[in-house]
């Protein structure tokens, strides 16, 4: 394990030059202090988790100090926001401090969010507030624990620096870690500003750094685009399977690596609702839960347009055609596992859709249903769960089909079935009301609940003694919290 001053930097993106990013120093926040840190994320950098308790740690990730080999850059990009093209966005409050490589030879971006104004801040103050920083930290680490690809969050640093949103709040910084922070919008920016040479420079960088296996293919750019399509199809299948709503699927919030990126008004489903909108600013429901699937394809089409200088339109269309079949295959595989099935039958899609419609009509808790389905034998579980449904006759009919389907599946060993189902059906998820309770305490100076919630969510599949309250259905007030992009 390393100390903070032993990190090794190799700033590959910074070397691309000023056409791709601007050199900016972070603006320090007053009285920086540790709110929460992720030991698991720290080990990605070979850092000793104990260093999080040091004064130097808070100063480094609160903007007061900087490694000599770090080269902080604000990246420039554009993107389609709610379907409309915005010609220049960029890191308005974040900085890529540099790239660290660990002893395993992996490169990790260190990206400090809330680091102050940059040339791309527009009218913003470049700050992030404590509540949004805590939410991003918890979501990043919770998704990772659910085996959903995501940026990681190393820490949140709080401060006394005042910032104004709807009211006065306190500034904070969150340090996020990822193999890359290149977005769809990076390619769009260079395409629409007609900079083909620099766009190729970016493409070659992404290929060499993140898709080296594609360089061995006859058409490396096409191979890379196919990989991006496949990764995003799998990512969104996992979002849908676990009831995660991103909230702002603009193309500037889509990672070139197919990882969950840029957390804003996200939410996990409480009661199942295919039309659920987690962003109260999304008046038209563009980014509703069910719309995430077609929006993923729309965003990939926007990236495809930006890649037309390098790939034929016909090849791009053919590759885009893979998205929905890949999504459906990944999603159905995940949902079979959540239902405890180990084989595939043609009618499984119908069985699943019937269940989701029954859940929708009755407001059934999405996560707890699947968890409880694996607690007992299929017949016993169905008998216990039927009271959650308004249409009891409809659920009884579904239950008969499900019990028969499990019987054909051949799994008769209940302890083994329970173990297998509990390994994919979490007991603990990041519900908005749990996050809000942790935020309320943190804004009063008590960080213990944020840390406790993080610890619980880091092990979502295993029952944790004394943590029963984190696995309960939310109170009514907790189902109707308004979350916006404002942070």
C-alpha positions as CSV (number, residue, x, y, z in Angstrom):
1,X,0.0,0.0,0.0
2,X,1.2,3.5,-0.9
3,X,1.2,6.8,0.9
4,X,-0.3,9.8,-0.8
5,X,3.0,11.2,-2.1
6,X,3.9,7.8,-3.7
7,X,1.3,7.9,-6.5
8,X,2.7,7.6,-10.0
9,X,1.2,9.9,-12.7
10,X,1.1,9.4,-16.4
11,X,-1.1,12.2,-17.8
12,X,-2.0,10.8,-21.3
13,X,-5.1,12.9,-21.9
14,X,-3.3,16.1,-20.9
15,X,-0.6,15.5,-23.5
16,X,-3.2,15.8,-26.2
17,X,-3.0,19.5,-25.7
18,X,-5.0,22.7,-25.4
19,X,-7.5,21.7,-28.2
20,X,-8.9,19.1,-25.9
21,X,-8.7,20.7,-22.5
22,X,-7.6,23.8,-20.6
23,X,-5.1,24.0,-17.8
24,X,-6.9,25.1,-14.6
25,X,-5.9,24.9,-11.0
26,X,-8.5,23.9,-8.4
27,X,-9.9,26.6,-6.2
28,X,-9.6,25.5,-2.5
29,X,-12.6,25.2,-0.2
30,X,-12.5,26.6,3.3
31,X,-11.7,24.3,6.2
32,X,-11.7,21.1,4.2
33,X,-12.6,18.0,6.1
34,X,-13.3,14.3,5.3
35,X,-17.0,13.4,5.1
36,X,-16.6,9.9,3.8
37,X,-14.1,7.8,1.9
38,X,-14.2,4.5,0.1
39,X,-11.5,2.0,1.1
40,X,-12.4,-0.1,-1.9
41,X,-11.9,2.8,-4.3
42,X,-8.6,3.8,-2.6
43,X,-7.2,0.3,-3.2
44,X,-7.6,0.9,-7.0
45,X,-4.7,3.4,-6.6
46,X,-2.9,1.1,-4.1
47,X,-3.5,3.7,-1.4
48,X,-3.5,2.7,2.2
49,X,-7.1,3.5,3.4
50,X,-5.7,4.9,6.6
51,X,-4.4,7.9,4.8
52,X,-8.0,9.2,4.4
53,X,-7.8,10.3,8.1
54,X,-4.9,12.6,7.5
55,X,-5.0,16.3,7.1
56,X,-3.1,16.1,3.9
57,X,-5.8,13.9,2.4
58,X,-8.5,16.6,3.0
59,X,-6.1,19.3,1.7
60,X,-5.3,17.4,-1.5
61,X,-8.9,16.7,-2.4
62,X,-10.2,20.0,-1.1
63,X,-8.0,21.9,-3.6
64,X,-5.3,23.2,-1.2
65,X,-2.5,21.0,-2.4
66,X,-1.5,19.4,-5.6
67,X,1.0,16.7,-6.5
68,X,4.0,18.0,-8.5
69,X,3.3,15.5,-11.3
70,X,-0.5,16.2,-11.5
71,X,-1.6,18.3,-14.4
72,X,-5.2,19.5,-13.8
73,X,-7.2,20.0,-17.0
74,X,-10.8,21.0,-17.7
75,X,-12.0,18.9,-20.6
76,X,-14.0,20.5,-23.5
77,X,-16.9,18.7,-25.1
78,X,-20.4,19.3,-26.3
79,X,-23.6,17.2,-26.4
80,X,-27.3,16.7,-27.0
81,X,-29.2,17.9,-23.9
82,X,-32.8,16.7,-23.7
83,X,-32.6,16.1,-27.5
84,X,-31.2,19.5,-28.5
85,X,-27.6,20.1,-29.4
86,X,-25.5,22.4,-27.2
87,X,-22.3,23.3,-29.1
88,X,-20.0,23.8,-26.1
89,X,-20.2,22.4,-22.6
90,X,-17.1,21.0,-21.0
91,X,-16.0,20.6,-17.4
92,X,-17.7,23.5,-15.8
93,X,-17.0,22.5,-12.2
94,X,-14.7,19.5,-12.5
95,X,-11.0,18.9,-13.2
96,X,-9.1,16.0,-14.4
97,X,-6.2,16.2,-11.9
98,X,-4.3,13.6,-13.8
99,X,-4.0,9.9,-14.5
100,X,-2.5,7.5,-11.9
101,X,-1.3,4.0,-12.8
102,X,-1.2,1.4,-10.1
103,X,1.1,-1.6,-9.6
104,X,-1.2,-3.8,-11.8
105,X,-0.5,-1.4,-14.7
106,X,-4.0,0.1,-14.7
107,X,-4.6,3.8,-15.4
108,X,-7.1,5.7,-13.4
109,X,-8.3,9.2,-13.9
110,X,-8.5,11.3,-10.8
111,X,-11.4,13.8,-11.4
112,X,-12.2,16.4,-8.8
113,X,-15.8,17.6,-9.0
114,X,-16.7,20.9,-7.5
115,X,-13.2,22.3,-8.0
116,X,-14.2,25.9,-9.0
117,X,-14.7,27.8,-12.2
118,X,-13.2,26.8,-15.5
119,X,-13.4,28.4,-19.0
120,X,-16.4,26.1,-19.5
121,X,-18.4,27.2,-16.4
122,X,-20.6,29.5,-18.4
123,X,-22.6,31.4,-15.7
124,X,-21.9,28.8,-13.0
125,X,-19.8,29.1,-9.9
126,X,-17.9,25.9,-10.5
127,X,-18.9,24.5,-7.2
128,X,-20.7,21.3,-6.1
129,X,-22.8,21.3,-2.9
130,X,-22.5,18.7,-0.1
131,X,-25.9,17.0,-0.8
132,X,-25.1,16.3,-4.5
133,X,-21.5,15.2,-3.7
134,X,-22.8,12.7,-1.1
135,X,-25.4,11.4,-3.5
136,X,-22.8,10.8,-6.2
137,X,-20.5,9.1,-3.8
138,X,-23.1,6.8,-2.5
139,X,-24.5,6.0,-5.9
140,X,-21.1,5.3,-7.5
141,X,-20.1,2.8,-4.8
142,X,-23.6,1.3,-4.5
143,X,-23.8,0.5,-8.2
144,X,-20.3,-1.0,-8.2
145,X,-21.4,-3.3,-5.3
146,X,-24.4,-4.4,-7.5
147,X,-21.9,-5.3,-10.3
148,X,-23.1,-2.4,-12.5
149,X,-20.3,-0.6,-14.4
150,X,-19.8,2.9,-13.0
151,X,-17.3,5.6,-12.2
152,X,-16.0,5.1,-8.6
153,X,-16.0,7.6,-5.8
154,X,-13.0,7.9,-3.6
155,X,-14.1,10.5,-1.1
156,X,-16.2,13.5,-0.3
157,X,-14.5,16.6,1.3
158,X,-16.8,19.0,3.0
159,X,-16.1,22.7,3.8
160,X,-17.3,26.0,5.3
161,X,-17.5,27.7,1.8
162,X,-21.0,29.1,1.2
163,X,-22.7,28.6,-2.2
164,X,-26.1,29.7,-3.3
165,X,-28.6,27.4,-5.0
166,X,-32.3,27.6,-4.1
167,X,-30.8,28.5,-0.7
168,X,-27.4,28.9,0.9
169,X,-25.5,25.6,1.1
170,X,-22.0,24.5,1.7
171,X,-19.5,23.6,-1.0
172,X,-18.0,20.1,-1.2
173,X,-15.7,18.2,-3.5
174,X,-16.1,14.6,-4.6
175,X,-13.1,12.7,-6.1
176,X,-14.2,10.3,-8.7
177,X,-12.1,7.6,-10.3
178,X,-12.5,5.9,-13.7
179,X,-10.4,4.5,-16.5
180,X,-11.5,7.4,-18.7
181,X,-13.7,10.5,-18.6
182,X,-14.1,10.7,-22.4
183,X,-17.8,11.1,-23.3
184,X,-19.8,10.8,-26.5
185,X,-19.8,14.6,-26.4
186,X,-16.0,14.8,-26.9
187,X,-16.4,13.3,-30.4
188,X,-19.5,15.4,-31.1
189,X,-17.6,18.6,-30.2
190,X,-14.8,17.9,-32.7
191,X,-17.2,16.7,-35.4
192,X,-19.6,19.7,-35.3
193,X,-16.7,22.2,-35.1
194,X,-15.2,20.5,-38.2
195,X,-11.9,19.4,-36.7
196,X,-11.3,16.1,-38.4
197,X,-7.6,15.9,-37.6
198,X,-8.1,16.5,-33.9
199,X,-11.1,14.2,-33.9
200,X,-8.8,11.4,-35.3
201,X,-6.2,12.3,-32.7
202,X,-8.9,11.8,-30.0
203,X,-10.0,8.6,-31.6
204,X,-6.5,7.2,-31.9
205,X,-5.9,8.1,-28.2
206,X,-9.1,6.3,-27.1
207,X,-8.2,3.3,-29.2
208,X,-4.7,3.0,-27.9
209,X,-5.6,3.7,-24.3
210,X,-8.9,1.8,-23.9
211,X,-9.6,-0.4,-26.9
212,X,-6.2,-1.7,-27.9
213,X,-7.7,-5.0,-29.1
214,X,-9.6,-3.1,-31.8
215,X,-6.3,-2.0,-33.4
216,X,-5.9,-5.6,-34.6
217,X,-9.1,-5.4,-36.6
218,X,-9.3,-4.5,-40.3
219,X,-11.4,-1.4,-39.3
220,X,-10.3,-0.3,-35.8
221,X,-12.9,2.6,-35.5
222,X,-15.7,0.3,-36.5
223,X,-14.5,-2.3,-34.0
224,X,-14.4,0.3,-31.3
225,X,-17.9,1.6,-32.1
226,X,-19.2,-2.0,-31.9
227,X,-17.6,-2.4,-28.5
228,X,-19.2,0.8,-27.3
229,X,-22.6,-0.4,-28.6
230,X,-22.2,-3.7,-26.8
231,X,-21.0,-2.1,-23.5
232,X,-23.9,0.4,-23.4
233,X,-26.5,-2.3,-24.3
234,X,-25.2,-4.4,-21.3
235,X,-25.0,-1.3,-19.0
236,X,-28.6,-0.3,-19.7
237,X,-29.8,-3.9,-19.3
238,X,-28.3,-3.8,-15.8
239,X,-29.9,-0.4,-15.0
240,X,-33.3,-1.8,-16.1
241,X,-32.9,-5.1,-14.3
242,X,-32.0,-3.4,-11.0
243,X,-34.4,-0.5,-11.3
244,X,-31.9,2.3,-11.6
245,X,-33.0,5.6,-13.2
246,X,-30.2,7.9,-14.3
247,X,-32.4,10.9,-14.9
248,X,-30.2,12.9,-17.3
249,X,-29.1,10.7,-20.2
250,X,-27.7,13.6,-22.3
251,X,-24.9,12.5,-24.7
252,X,-22.4,14.5,-22.6
253,X,-23.3,12.2,-19.7
254,X,-22.6,9.0,-21.7
255,X,-19.2,7.4,-21.2
256,X,-17.2,6.0,-24.1
257,X,-16.5,3.0,-21.9
258,X,-20.2,2.1,-21.2
259,X,-20.0,3.0,-17.5
260,X,-22.6,4.9,-15.4
261,X,-21.5,8.5,-15.5
262,X,-22.4,11.9,-14.1
263,X,-24.9,11.3,-11.3
264,X,-27.6,14.0,-11.0
265,X,-31.3,13.3,-10.1
266,X,-30.9,9.5,-10.1
267,X,-33.1,7.1,-8.2
268,X,-33.7,3.5,-7.7
269,X,-37.3,2.3,-8.1
270,X,-39.2,1.9,-4.9
271,X,-42.6,0.7,-6.1
272,X,-42.3,-0.6,-9.7
273,X,-43.4,2.0,-12.2
274,X,-42.2,1.7,-15.8
275,X,-43.1,5.4,-16.4
276,X,-41.3,6.7,-13.3
277,X,-39.5,10.0,-13.8
278,X,-36.8,10.7,-11.2
279,X,-35.9,14.2,-12.5
280,X,-38.6,16.7,-11.6
281,X,-37.1,19.0,-14.3
282,X,-37.9,16.4,-17.0
283,X,-41.4,17.7,-17.8
284,X,-41.8,15.6,-20.9
285,X,-40.5,12.3,-19.3
286,X,-37.8,12.0,-21.9
287,X,-35.6,10.2,-19.4
288,X,-38.3,8.1,-17.7
289,X,-37.3,4.6,-16.5
290,X,-38.8,2.8,-19.6
291,X,-37.4,5.4,-22.0
292,X,-33.8,4.6,-20.9
293,X,-33.6,1.8,-23.4
294,X,-34.6,3.8,-26.6
295,X,-32.6,6.8,-25.4
296,X,-29.5,4.6,-25.1
297,X,-30.0,3.8,-28.8
298,X,-30.7,7.5,-29.6
299,X,-27.4,8.5,-27.9
300,X,-25.4,5.8,-29.7
301,X,-26.9,7.2,-33.0
302,X,-25.7,10.7,-32.1
303,X,-22.2,9.2,-31.5
304,X,-22.5,7.3,-34.8
305,X,-23.2,10.6,-36.6
306,X,-20.0,12.0,-35.1
307,X,-18.0,9.0,-36.4
308,X,-19.2,9.3,-40.0
309,X,-15.8,10.7,-41.1
310,X,-14.2,7.4,-40.2
311,X,-16.9,4.7,-40.6
312,X,-19.3,4.2,-43.5
313,X,-23.0,5.0,-42.8
314,X,-24.0,1.5,-43.7
315,X,-21.5,-0.1,-41.3
316,X,-22.7,2.3,-38.5
317,X,-26.4,1.4,-39.1
318,X,-25.6,-2.3,-39.1
319,X,-23.7,-2.0,-35.8
320,X,-26.5,0.2,-34.2
321,X,-28.8,-2.6,-35.2
322,X,-27.1,-4.8,-32.6
323,X,-28.1,-2.7,-29.7
324,X,-31.7,-3.8,-29.0
325,X,-31.0,-7.5,-29.5
326,X,-28.0,-7.3,-27.2
327,X,-29.9,-5.3,-24.7
328,X,-32.8,-7.8,-24.7
329,X,-30.5,-10.8,-24.4
330,X,-28.6,-9.3,-21.4
331,X,-31.8,-8.1,-19.7
332,X,-33.6,-11.4,-20.0
333,X,-30.6,-13.3,-18.8
334,X,-30.4,-11.0,-15.7
335,X,-34.1,-11.3,-15.0
336,X,-34.1,-15.0,-15.3
337,X,-31.4,-15.1,-12.7
338,X,-33.4,-12.7,-10.5
339,X,-36.4,-15.1,-10.8
340,X,-34.1,-18.0,-9.8
341,X,-34.1,-19.7,-13.3
342,X,-31.1,-21.5,-14.6
343,X,-32.4,-22.5,-18.1
344,X,-34.1,-20.6,-20.9
345,X,-37.6,-21.1,-22.3
346,X,-39.3,-19.2,-25.1
347,X,-42.1,-18.0,-22.9
348,X,-39.9,-16.4,-20.2
349,X,-40.3,-12.9,-21.7
350,X,-44.1,-13.2,-21.4
351,X,-43.8,-14.6,-17.8
352,X,-41.6,-11.6,-16.9
353,X,-43.8,-9.0,-18.6
354,X,-46.9,-10.4,-16.9
355,X,-45.2,-10.1,-13.5
356,X,-44.1,-6.5,-14.1
357,X,-47.6,-5.5,-15.2
358,X,-49.0,-7.0,-12.0
359,X,-46.4,-5.1,-9.9
360,X,-47.1,-1.9,-11.8
361,X,-50.9,-2.2,-11.1
362,X,-50.4,-2.9,-7.4
363,X,-47.4,-0.6,-6.5
364,X,-45.3,-3.5,-5.4
365,X,-41.8,-2.8,-4.1
366,X,-39.5,-3.8,-6.9
367,X,-36.4,-4.8,-5.0
368,X,-38.0,-6.5,-2.0
369,X,-40.3,-8.6,-4.2
370,X,-37.4,-10.4,-5.8
371,X,-35.5,-10.7,-2.6
372,X,-38.5,-12.3,-0.8
373,X,-39.1,-14.6,-3.8
374,X,-35.9,-16.4,-3.0
375,X,-36.5,-16.6,0.8
376,X,-38.6,-19.8,0.6
377,X,-39.7,-22.5,-1.8
378,X,-41.6,-21.1,-4.8
379,X,-45.0,-22.2,-3.5
380,X,-44.3,-20.7,0.0
381,X,-42.9,-17.5,-1.4
382,X,-45.9,-17.0,-3.7
383,X,-48.3,-17.6,-0.9
384,X,-46.5,-15.0,1.3
385,X,-46.2,-12.4,-1.5
386,X,-49.8,-12.5,-2.8
387,X,-51.1,-10.0,-0.2
388,X,-48.9,-7.3,-1.7
389,X,-51.1,-7.4,-4.9
390,X,-54.4,-5.8,-5.5
391,X,-55.2,-8.3,-8.3
392,X,-54.8,-11.4,-6.2
393,X,-56.5,-13.6,-8.7
394,X,-54.1,-12.4,-11.4
395,X,-51.1,-12.9,-9.2
396,X,-52.3,-16.4,-8.2
397,X,-52.5,-17.3,-11.9
398,X,-49.0,-15.9,-12.4
399,X,-47.8,-17.8,-9.4
400,X,-49.0,-21.1,-10.8
401,X,-47.2,-20.5,-14.0
402,X,-44.0,-19.5,-12.1
403,X,-44.1,-22.6,-9.8
404,X,-44.5,-24.8,-12.9
405,X,-41.7,-23.0,-14.7
406,X,-39.3,-23.5,-11.7
407,X,-40.3,-27.2,-11.6
408,X,-39.4,-27.6,-15.3
409,X,-36.1,-25.7,-14.5
410,X,-35.2,-28.7,-12.3
411,X,-33.9,-26.8,-9.2
412,X,-35.3,-28.7,-6.2
413,X,-32.6,-27.9,-3.7
414,X,-34.2,-24.9,-1.8
415,X,-31.0,-23.9,0.2
416,X,-29.0,-23.8,-3.0
417,X,-31.8,-21.9,-4.8
418,X,-32.0,-19.4,-2.0
419,X,-28.3,-18.8,-2.0
420,X,-28.2,-18.4,-5.8
421,X,-31.1,-15.9,-5.8
422,X,-29.9,-13.9,-2.9
423,X,-26.5,-13.5,-4.7
424,X,-28.3,-11.5,-7.4
425,X,-31.2,-9.9,-5.5
426,X,-30.0,-7.2,-3.2
427,X,-31.5,-6.7,0.3
428,X,-30.2,-3.2,0.5
429,X,-30.5,-0.5,-2.3
430,X,-29.8,3.2,-2.2
431,X,-33.3,4.5,-1.8
432,X,-33.7,8.3,-2.0
433,X,-35.1,8.6,1.5
434,X,-32.1,6.8,3.0
435,X,-29.7,9.2,1.1
436,X,-31.8,12.2,2.3
437,X,-31.6,11.2,5.9
438,X,-27.8,10.8,5.6
439,X,-27.6,14.2,3.9
440,X,-29.7,15.9,6.5
441,X,-27.3,14.6,9.2
442,X,-24.2,15.6,7.3
443,X,-25.5,19.1,6.7
444,X,-25.7,19.4,10.5
445,X,-22.1,18.2,10.8
446,X,-22.8,14.5,11.6
447,X,-21.1,12.3,9.0
448,X,-21.8,9.0,10.8
449,X,-25.0,8.1,8.9
450,X,-23.3,8.7,5.5
451,X,-20.5,6.4,6.5
452,X,-22.9,3.8,7.9
453,X,-25.1,3.8,4.8
454,X,-22.0,3.5,2.6
455,X,-20.9,0.5,4.5
456,X,-24.3,-1.2,4.2
457,X,-24.6,-0.5,0.5
458,X,-21.1,-1.9,-0.1
459,X,-22.4,-5.4,0.8
460,X,-26.0,-5.3,-0.6
461,X,-26.6,-9.0,-1.0
462,X,-25.7,-10.2,2.5
463,X,-27.9,-9.7,5.5
464,X,-26.2,-7.5,8.0
465,X,-27.2,-7.8,11.7
466,X,-28.7,-4.7,13.2
467,X,-29.3,-3.1,9.8
468,X,-32.9,-4.2,9.3
469,X,-34.1,-0.7,8.9
470,X,-32.1,-0.2,5.7
471,X,-34.1,-3.0,4.1
472,X,-37.5,-1.7,4.8
473,X,-40.0,-0.2,2.4
474,X,-39.8,3.6,2.4
475,X,-42.3,5.7,4.2
476,X,-44.7,7.6,2.0
477,X,-42.8,10.8,2.2
478,X,-39.7,9.0,1.0
479,X,-41.4,8.0,-2.3
480,X,-42.0,11.5,-3.4
481,X,-38.8,13.4,-2.9
482,X,-38.1,15.9,-5.7
483,X,-34.6,15.6,-7.1
484,X,-33.3,18.0,-9.8
485,X,-30.1,18.7,-11.7
486,X,-29.3,21.6,-9.4
487,X,-26.1,20.9,-7.4
